[in-house]
Amino acid sequence: MSVTTDTAAVRAGLHGLLLRAAGRFADDLVAECRAWLAAGDPVAVGQTITHAALTGAIPLAPADADLVTAVLADAGEDVSHLAGLERSTAEKAPDYAFAPVSPDVLAEYADELPYALDLTEIYDGPGGIDAVDSTAAAVSARNGVEALWRSWRFPAGNTPWPRPRRLYAARVESGADPVTVAEAIRQALPDDVLVEVFGDDVPPPAYQRTAVSFGALVWTATPAHEVQVAALFDELDDDGVAYFSADHPRLAGGERDRVLAYLRQGVPLIHTTEYALDAVEPQRGDAVPVAFHTDGEWIWAEATTYYLAEYGIAPDPDLLDHIAARGGRMPAVPDESVHRALYQLYRRAAASAEYAA
């Protein structure tokens, strides 16, 4: 069976194409194509995308170009001109910036806001849940969505056009139809709101990933939970320098190796090339990585891994119990768990800065 005679495969393929088209083709064109796809008209999608790609010299992924060509050919159309479609395997970074709050809120509170928010817990800061968010969340809850984010999209350069627009990004559960879900959410919201829906089987393109990373987590199918942060050192000396106590537990042999393997599989939260002074052997200089990892329930500094690997210094005992309870197996960490962990790190950093001030 060819892909063009498999209705489900065509629908899924065109949905993927439209995810890749978002932010590169006109917003209204992408929204209209999604409505046609939801209504069962793949030919209209193929006609519109190929026309826009040809007249705007917008490249398509080779598989996308092949798909729309096959859809139109099977519909009896002359596709000879589609040989002129530009093809590219490169994933272009979006020409947009994203923020978790509206332009007005961002203008007033930019210095106080992180680049990502978690609104699934109690939040009383600027840019909280509003009526549009509540509507999007209610529709998501009825349509197999696992997680919903809100972003505001801005032009990446210093230009007054296009205007900032609210955008929702949703990940659907296995078995849910992202085409139907996207249209259901879009129909429930104001016309100027953008909607992006993707599954958990294939990572979304850069445009949607960026919107999620710099967005506000609005709703999740699973209850919100606080991510625990593992302690690293035991004490502070009179000068405020952290250190390990002389009787700090040590790990060796197989136990050490199993814990190290788990820690090294954690999802990176903050990427940095900075290093800190080795607290055990200061003569090593700045040798300790300054980064954080998570398994969705706990956050630990990469220094935890370093000190265990170099000196056998055991991690936080509660983190050790957590690893043991999991049997040393790292779970799949969904995007919303990573998002919550990042926000938890921000909250702790902000609280520390406020205390220090």
N, C-alpha and C positions, 0 to 999 in steps of 0.2 A: 504494500500500500504506500503510495507516495504521500509526502507531507501535505500536498494540496488537496488530496481527497480525504484526509483525516481532519475533520472539522475541529476537533479539540487541539490537535497539533498546530493548525493554522492560527487558531485563537490565541494559544499560548505564545506562539512565535511572534505574532503581531503585537501582543501585549509587551513582550520583551523589547521589540523594536521601538514602541512608543515610550517605554522607560528610557531608552537610550536617546530618543528624540527630545525628551523634555529638557528645556534650557538651551536647546540648539535650534529647534524650530519654534515658530510663533506659538505662544501659550494657547491662544484660541484655536489654532489649528490642531494642536495635540489634544485638547479637550474635546473638540468635535469628532476627531478620529476615534477617541475612546468611546464616545457615545455611539458612533456607528458600529464599532466592534461589539459593544454590549448588545446592540440591536440585531446583530447577526449579519452585518454588511461588510465583509472583509474587502470586497472590491472597491468600495468607496474609500477605505483606508489606503489601499494600494495606489489608487489613482491620485489621491491627495498628497501622499508622502512622496511619490515619485515626481510629481509636478513640482513640489516645493524643493526637492533635492536637486532637480535639474536646473530650475530657474535661479535658485539661490546658491548653486555650487556647494551644497552641503553633502559631505561624504557619508555613505552608509557602510556599516559593517558588511563584509562580503556575504555572510549568511542572510542578513536582512535584505540586501539587494536581490539575492537569489530568490528569497521567499516572495517578495512583492512582485517580482517578474513572473514567477510561477503562478501566483494568484491571478494576475491579470491575463496571462496566457490561457489558463484554464477557463477564464470567463469569455474567451474568444476575442480578446483585444489584440491589436497589433502592438507588439512589444519591441520592435526592432530599434526604436529610439532609446530604449532603456540600456542599450549597450554604452550609452554616454554617461550612465550613472558613475559618479566618482566613488571609489571603494577605499576603505582604510580600516586597518585593524587597530589603530591607535585609539586609546580612550582619552579624549580631550578633557582636561580639567574644566569645571564649570566656570563661565564668565560672570559668576555671581558670588556675593558674600551672603552669609546667613547669620541670623541672630535669634535668640529664643524669645525676644520681646519685640514690641512694635517700635517704629521709629521714634515716636514721641517719648516712650518710656526709655528707650536707649539713649536719647539725647539728654535726658535728665539724670539718669542713674548709671551711665556707662562705666564709671569708675567703681561702682559698687556691685556690679553684676558679673557672674562668671559667664563663660561662653556657652554653658549648658545648664539647664535647670531640671529639677525633678519636682513636678507638681502633683505627683501621686501620693505624696505625704502632706502633712500640714505645712502650708507655706503662706506667710503673710507679707512677703516682700513685693516689690514692684513687678508687674507683668504676670500676675496670677491668673487663675482660671477665669474665663469670662463666658458669656452666653453662647458664643459661637463654639468655643471649646467643648462646652457641655453637650451641645447638639452633636458635634462630631464624635464625641465619646459614646453617646447613647446609640448612635447608628452603628458605630464600630462594635459595640457590645452585642448587637443583634446579628452581626454578619461575619462572625468567625475571625475577628481581628485579635491578634495576641498583644500587640503594642501599638500605641499611637503617639506620634510626636507632632509638635507645632513649631514651625519656624517662620521667620519673616525673611523674605528674599530681597536683596538689594543688588544694584549693579556693582560689580567689583571695582570699577574705576570711579573717578570723581565726575560723575555725569548725572544730570537730573532725570534721565530716561533710560530704561523703563522705571515706572514708579514702583516703590516697594510693594510687595504683595504677600499676604498671609498664605502659608503652605502647610498642608498636613501630609505626613508620611506615615503609612500604616504597614505593618507586617502581618500577613494572614497565616492562620494555622494550615497545616497540611490538609489537603482536600478541599479547601475553600477556593472559590474562583476569584482571583484578584480583579478580573475585568468587571464582574458583577458588583463586587465590593466597592471598587473605585467609583463606579457610576452611582451606587446608592449613597455614598458619602457626598459626592459632588452635588447630587440633586437636592440634598438636605441643607446645603450651605449657600451663602450668598454667591452670586455669579463670579465675583472677582477672586474667590478663594481657589487656590490650586490644590490638587489632590494627587498624591503618588502612592501606589499600593504595590507591594512586592511580596513574594513568598519567602520561605525560609530554606528553600532548596538550592537557590543560586544567589550569591551575593548581588545586591543591586548595583547599578552603575554609580560612578563617582558623584553625580549630581544628587542622587537620593542619599548616598552615604554622607555627603557633606551636610545636607539638610538635617539629617538625624544627629550627626555629631555636634552641630552648633544649634540644636533645638531644645525645646522643653518637652520632657516626657509628660504627657497629659493623662494617659490612661493605660492600664495593663489588665489583661485577663486574670493574671495571678495577683494576689494581694501584695501591696507594697511591704517591704521589710527593710530595716536598717542594716547596712553592711558594716560588719565589725572590722576594726582596724587593729592589727597586731602590734603589740608593744615591741620595741627593739632593745633598748637598754634598760638597766635596772635602777640606776641612781644618777643624781647630779652632784658634782662636787661643789665646793664653795664658790667657784667661778662660773657655775652654771654649765659645766662641760659634762656631757653624759658619758657613763662608763658601765661596764659589766662588773657585777659583784664577783668576788673571788670564788664563791660557791655556786656560781651560775651553772645549771646542768649542761652536760656535754653529751653529744651523740657520737657513736662510732659504728663501724662495720655496716652490716646490712640495713639497720634502722636509719643510719645517717644517709645512706644511698637512696633509700626509698623516699625519705622526706625531701631530699634534694631533687629527686626526679619530679616529685609533685610540684615543688615550688617553681621549678624551671618551666613547667607547662602553663603557668598562670598567664592570663591575658595581660599584655602591657597596657598600662594606663597613661603614663607620661613618658614621652621619649625625650631624652636629654643626653648630651655628651659630657655633662659635668660629673666630677668625681669628688668625693669627700675624704677627709683625713682618716686613715686607719686608726681606730680607737685602741686597738690591742697592740699594734706595733707601729707607732707614729713615724718611725724611721722609714716606713714604706711610702710615706707621703700620701698624696691624694690618689688612693687606689680603690676606694669603695664607690661602686656605681650609685648614682642618685636617680632612682626611678622607683615605680611602684607597679605591682601586679595584683590581679584579683582572680578568684574562682567564682565570683558572683555573690558569695556570702561573706568572704573575708578579703581584706586588703593587707598586703605586706610589702614592706620596703624591699627593694632588691638587695639592700644591705643585709637583710635577714639571710638570704641565700649566700651572699659572700662570706659572712662570718661562720656560717655552718660549713661551707666548703673549705674555707681556709683554716679554721680552728676547731671545728666540731661544736661550736656554740649553738645550743638548742634554740629554736624559735619560741615565741610566746607559747606557754603550756596549753592555753585554750585553743590556739591554732593547731598545735600538735594533736590534741584530742579530736578536733574537727577533721584533720587529715586521716587519722586512724579510723574514725567513724565512717569515712568514705571508702575505706579499704585502700587508700592511696591512689584512687582513680579520679583523675581530673574530669569533671563533668563538661558537657557543652555549655558554654557561657553565652546566653542570648544578649543581643544588643542592649536591651533595657537594663540588664544587670550591670553591664559595663557603664552605662549612663549613670545609674545610681551610684556606682562606686566612685566615678569621677566627681559627681556632685558632693558626695560625702567627703572626699579629700578637700574640695574647695571649702566646705563649711568648716572643717577643722582648721584649715589654714587661715580662714578669715577670723575665726574665734581666737586663734593664737595671736594674730596680729592685733586684734582689739585688746586682748589681755596685756600684750607687751606695751601697747600705747598707754 
